[in-house]
Amino acid sequence: MTVGDLAERLRIKHNSAVGLVDRLARQGLLTRVPSQGDRRRVGIELTAQGVRVLEGLALVHREELLRVGPVLASLLVALRGEEARP
């Protein structure tokens, strides 16, 4: 993944993604990797520490979605004016 790819996926401006990548690199969560085929391109990769942090965040967010999911589903049903289904 490149900084441009990251910006696109996060729907942020390229310069904002550069700042994010700089901060994550300083924290040891990712590294910049020069492209083998095109020296103008630089990829970014998570470090082992970055993977651990991301896995922890994913777990927390998954638990939160499991907790609030049923409430959100009921609200959506109520907004549509339908009876809730089990």
C-alpha positions, -999 to +999 in steps of 0.1 A: +000+000+000+012+035-007+004+067+011-019+076-018-037+043-014-041+049+023-055+084+017-080+070-008-092+043+016-095+067+045-110+093+023-086+120+034-062+143+016-028+130+006-010+155+028-031+144+058-021+108+050+015+118+049+012+133+084-005+102+097+022+080+082+049+102+097+034+099+132+028+062+129+064+057+117+078+077+146+058+054+170+073+023+153+039+011+140+048+012+103+078+015+080+083+029+045+094+004+019+109+015-014+093+000-044+115-025-063+101-016-097+096+021-094+120+041-073+095+070-072+070+049-053+072+041-016+051+016+001+041+014+037+039-017+058+028-024+094+055-035+118+049-064+142+040-038+168+016-021+144-001-054+137-005-060+174-020-026+179-044-030+149-055-064+161-063-049+196-083-021+180-102-045+158-111-066+188-124-036+207-144-023+178-158-058+171-169-061+207-185-026+206-204-035+174-217-067+189-228-047+219-246-019+201-256-038+169-289-050+182-298-015+195-289+000+161-309-026+143-340-018+164-336+019+158-333+013+120-365-008+121-383+019+141-372+046+117-386+025+088-418+020+107-417-017+107-420-043+135-388-057+148-380-092+137-361-117+159 
